[in-house]
C-alpha cells in the first residue's frame, strides 16, 4: 500500500539540548505507524537522503532525518556543511547518539505512533546506525555498508573515529546488514568479523553481501549505483522493518 504523505523541515532537541534542524515525512494515515530515524551519509543533509525519508513515509512509516551538521555550518548548503564536518573529523559519537535520541523522541511522541522505532543509515551513517542501536533502546536497525564498525579508519582518513567492537555486545535490537562484495570499507572480511562478534554475543543479525556491488550501491545519483542490488536491498528492508516495527 502506498500512502499520501506530508514532508517538512522542523527543529528538534538534540544532544545537550541543542536545537537542530531535521527533515520529516509522515504518512497521511490515522492508523498507528512506526517511526524510522534516517541517518544521512557523509555528504550530509542532502536531497537524495530527503528522498529516502519520503520513501519511508510513502510506505507507511513516519521518518525523520536529523541534520548532523547543524552546528558546523547552520544554514549552509549540504556540500559546504559536509566540508566543514569533514574538516573537524566528523560527528562526535556522543553527539550522534544524542541527536538520534532526539529524533526518536519526536517520532515516539506523535499521536499516531505505534511506539516502535527503527534506525537506518548509509556509509558513515551505517556505522552511526550501529552506534545508535548499541547506545539506545531501538526496535530494529539497518546498517547499509557502514565503514569502520570493526576496524579503525586509516590514519590519513578524514573521519577521526574508532571501531565499535567494544559496544557490539550492547546491540539492543535485531539488525540487518547490507553490504557490497567489492567494497573496501567494509570489506567482506570486516563483515565476517562483524558476523562473528555478534554471533558470539547471541545477537539477532541478518546480513547479505551483494556480488558485483561496491560501496554506496543504493545511491541513485552515483556511478556506484547498482539497480539490481538496490531493488533487492529495499525488498529486504521492507520485509525486515515490517516484521520488527509493525
Buried (B, 14 or more C-beta within 10 A) or exposed (E): EEBEBEBEEEBBBBBEEBEBBBBBBBBEBEEEBBBBBBBBBBBBBBEBBBEBBBBBBBBBBBBBBBBBBBBBBEEBEBEBBBBBBBEEEBBEBEBBBBBBBBBBBBBBEBEBBBEBBBBBBBBBBBBBBBBBBBBBEBBBBBBBBBBBBBBEBEEEBBBEBEBBBEBBEEBBBBBBBBBBBBBEBBBBEBBBBBBEBBEEEEBEBEBEBBEEBBBBBBBEEEEBBBEEBBEBBBEBBBEBBBEBBE
